[in-house]
Amino acid sequence: MNQGSVRVAVVARGAVARSGLVAVLEEAAHVKQTTVFRPEEFTTASPEDAVQLLILSCDVLVLWCVNGAGEGEDAWAAGLAEVVRRNGVRVLLVLPGAEVRRAASGAVVPCDGILDQDALTGEGFDEALRKAAEGIRPAVPAGRTVAAPRPSRPVPPARGAAGPRNRFPRRQLTERESRVLELLVEGLSNRQIGQALEVSEHVAKRTVALVLAKLDCPNRTQAAAVALREGLVGTGPGEALGA
């Protein structure tokens, strides 16, 4: 397990890119935890929960894209980057070498640094993450600067989003999250929670992850302990839960 301090979220299209990034991050000395998302989670009609979970779960967002302008299959990237940066998350854009050069002279997804996919090393990646988390703009290869981002249509902010550079307030659970917490305390699995709420297991899993992030707990056991200690669950069957 990593002993670092930087929490990283990865968003990349394609299982190979995601697994490759995760493999590198597992060896990174400065990385504490890694959370992986698929771009499709931010292109649905209601991406708010996924955006909120991403912001709560990381200090640095790594966006693996095929082009720097956020066009075509990467059209989701610019809006997502804008939203998370407004909430204090640093963004590293990982691009093919040709796109790094193109980004130096044109529009680019809003970010705090650009890394070259073709020249990326584990050590360099680790150091870039550390600098990004500390607010230091990672250097790009000589002659390659980060262009100013063009205006773009952002992903809608998550419900309850705070102002610039502020995180979502923790422990402010929605009604569904509170119900999930109650079921979690009762020891139900994600599948059982989904059945109880009449939602898919995937939705239940994401909601459980969001609850853990809001309670700042690494696992379900600690979340249950916090819920009982702080009175976040009702004392009677079906009792509404408070935040």
SULFEN-V231495 format. One record per residue. N is the residue number from 1. RES is the residue in one letter. PSI is psi in whole degrees, 0 to 359 (NA if undefined). D_LAST is the distance of its C-alpha to the last C-alpha in whole Angstrom. Layout:
n: [N N]
res: [RES RES]
psi: [PSI PSI]
d_last: [D_LAST D_LAST]
This chain:
n: [1 2 3 4 5 6 7 8 9 10 11 12 13 14 15 16 17 18 19 20 21 22 23 24 25 26 27 28 29 30 31 32 33 34 35 36 37 38 39 40 41 42 43 44 45 46 47 48 49 50 51 52 53 54 55 56 57 58 59 60 61 62 63 64 65 66 67 68 69 70 71 72 73 74 75 76 77 78 79 80 81 82 83 84 85 86 87 88 89 90 91 92 93 94 95 96 97 98 99 100 101 102 103 104 105 106 107 108 109 110 111 112 113 114 115 116 117 118 119 120 121 122 123 124 125 126 127 128 129 130 131 132 133 134 135 136 137 138 139 140 141 142 143 144 145 146 147 148 149 150 151 152 153 154 155 156 157 158 159 160 161 162 163 164 165 166 167 168 169 170 171 172 173 174 175 176 177 178 179 180 181 182 183 184 185 186 187 188 189 190 191 192 193 194 195 196 197 198 199 200 201 202 203 204 205 206 207 208 209 210 211 212 213 214 215 216 217 218 219 220 221 222 223 224 225 226 227 228 229 230 231 232 233 234 235 236 237 238 239 240 241 242 243]
res: [M N Q G S V R V A V V A R G A V A R S G L V A V L E E A A H V K Q T T V F R P E E F T T A S P E D A V Q L L I L S C D V L V L W C V N G A G E G E D A W A A G L A E V V R R N G V R V L L V L P G A E V R R A A S G A V V P C D G I L D Q D A L T G E G F D E A L R K A A E G I R P A V P A G R T V A A P R P S R P V P P A R G A A G P R N R F P R R Q L T E R E S R V L E L L V E G L S N R Q I G Q A L E V S E H V A K R T V A L V L A K L D C P N R T Q A A A V A L R E G L V G T G P G E A L G A]
psi: [139 144 14 193 353 126 127 138 140 130 117 142 127 131 325 314 316 312 325 315 317 319 319 317 331 337 359 127 330 358 129 315 156 130 134 135 155 143 328 336 343 8 13 175 331 83 6 315 317 319 316 317 318 312 320 335 359 160 329 132 127 117 116 111 160 343 151 346 354 48 165 234 348 23 338 338 317 314 317 316 318 314 312 326 326 340 24 6 130 148 126 126 123 116 157 154 318 326 331 316 321 322 336 342 11 194 147 152 136 128 173 5 153 133 146 117 324 343 17 127 156 316 316 321 314 315 322 320 317 314 320 316 330 1 15 125 118 142 145 164 154 132 358 107 163 120 157 137 147 157 141 162 115 158 138 134 150 151 133 13 143 179 187 134 21 139 163 137 133 159 1 88 143 172 316 319 321 319 320 319 318 316 325 317 327 354 15 147 171 318 317 323 316 318 320 326 357 46 170 161 326 315 318 317 315 322 320 316 321 320 315 319 317 327 356 43 137 343 172 324 314 324 318 319 317 317 317 319 322 5 36 352 150 161 351 161 129 5 137 146 145 164 NA]
d_last: [32 31 31 31 28 28 25 27 26 29 30 33 35 37 37 39 38 34 36 38 36 34 37 37 34 34 37 36 36 33 30 28 26 27 25 27 27 29 30 30 26 26 29 27 26 23 22 19 17 20 20 17 17 20 19 17 19 22 24 27 28 31 32 36 37 41 41 40 40 37 40 40 38 36 36 32 32 32 30 27 29 28 25 24 26 24 21 23 24 28 30 33 36 38 41 44 47 49 45 45 48 47 44 46 48 45 42 39 36 34 33 34 37 39 40 43 43 46 47 43 43 41 42 42 38 37 38 37 33 33 35 32 29 31 32 36 37 39 42 44 47 50 51 47 45 42 42 40 38 39 37 35 32 29 26 24 21 17 15 13 16 17 20 23 23 19 17 13 11 9 6 5 5 8 9 11 9 7 11 12 11 12 15 15 15 18 20 20 22 21 24 23 19 21 23 21 19 22 22 24 24 23 20 19 20 19 15 15 16 14 11 13 14 11 10 14 16 19 19 17 19 17 14 14 15 12 10 12 13 10 9 6 9 11 14 16 17 16 13 10 7 4 0]
